[in-house]
Amino acid sequence: STQSTWGKRSGMIPQFFILSARGDTIINRDFRSDLMKNTPETFFRNVKLYKGDAPPIFNIDGVSFVYLKKNSLYIVATSRFNVSPSYIVEVLNRMAKVIKDFCGVITEEAIRKNFVLIYEILDEMIDFGHPQITSTEGIKPLIVNEPVPVDAVKSTGFRPSFIPSNTISSTAVQRSVMVTEKKNAKNEIFVDIFEKISVLFNSSGYLINSSIEGCIQMKSYLTGNPPLKLALNEDLVIGKGASGGAVLDDCNFHSCVNTSEFDINRTLKISPPDGEFTVMNYRVTSEFQAPFRIFPYIEEVSPYKLELVLKVRSCYPKETVASHAIIKFALPKLTSTAHNELEKATQSQKADYFENTKTVEWVIKKFAGQTEHTLRTKISLQTSANSFTARKEIGPISMQFEIPMYNVSNLQIKYLRIEEKDTSYNPYRWVRYVTQASSYAVSYTHLTLPTIYSV
């Protein structure tokens, strides 16, 4: 029937390809041969025409393009059928996950070196455009080719002196799931608590809105995938408006997680699948201590000169250090010149003014806890500018950062146990906490800056 035919075609992927940041076609699999051969060129040309990021789904001449962007690579599915967008996005995410599990990491080098393996994976996952097997554990027994190892992606962070010696590099998790098939393979399991913070300040430094999107992510290199038991802090409370040591608005779990003991003692029983998976997603909208406070001040030196003083203060413990904090803000459109002044003896900082975009970028490579840094930006306006109007054009002020071994929600892992009867089976267990900025800003609409008039 027509309805059943549409149902089959709504989840069909006739063509799949991966493009580099330059538009080079690295992988291209045409499952049905019913599309033009130049669709990768058409896709890349149209993506580059957009001023900002192109939408994840668009249609050109009757061809629907659905794509993900990971590590500057475009992972794309195309179809002439009236496909279900959310379904195709989910399939693309699963394809990207499986490729990452087998290659260890998704980079241009990894894709190029493992193209034979990736084509084998695609042929097992998709049959004549129809998704068949979309899990790593389902595909793993069918794969013959061995992954070609590539250099690990170096972290942009650094190793502070306070980190103890019983730690490993963050790149240790960037290995193929196939290593568990080899003799003398090290039994390891990695657990990450990732939190992305969205914070909106007004110009006085007060919070207007804040939220946390977090997840517990796990990657297992355990032989035989034994069952695990993961315990969280007992003072964890689920429910908006509740009170406790760590309060989450809501949460959801992976299908491999047994939550029968979660309400009793905050323990999760896990039957880990192969590769990387998200144990738990959670959200927080209640009040929390923002890791940074941003305070902007402006001084009108003369009718054509303004001076912006920007103070950024860290509110996390002294022993914690954020890496690569980047503060950006826009200057008035009629800015003639701008000069940045940093504090004295600031070796790990730099501030640049980009004249073509009228923006300033302030980079702080190492931002220790309980410290404050200041930037002075002296702005010269064109003679036709109005200082009152120009003052309103400063901003928004946004900030990016990453804080290792720190999380805002207070969610903690008490222990991770392997439910294995054999006492000689003692794998390595690694736990990491990472806090990142999702949207951290002083809003333009709230940037009525305090003004100091010089006498």
Secondary structure by P-SEA (a helix, b strand, c coil): caaaaaaaaccccccccccccccccccccccccccccaaaaaaaaaaaacccccccccccccbbbbbcccccccccccccccccaaaaaaaaaaaaaaaaaaaccccaaaaaaaaaaaaaaaaaacccccccccccccccccccbbbbbccccccccccccccccccccccccccccccccccccccbbbbbbbbbbbbbbccccccccbbbbbbbbbbbccccccbbbbbccccccccccccccccccccccccccccccccccbbbbbbccccccccccccccccccccbbbbbbbbcccccbbbbbbbbbbcccccccccbbbbbbcccccccbbbbbbccccccbbbbbbccccbbbbbbccccccbbbbbbbbbbbcccccaaaaaaacccbbbbbcccccccccccccccccccccccbbbbbbbbbbbbbcccccccccccccccccc
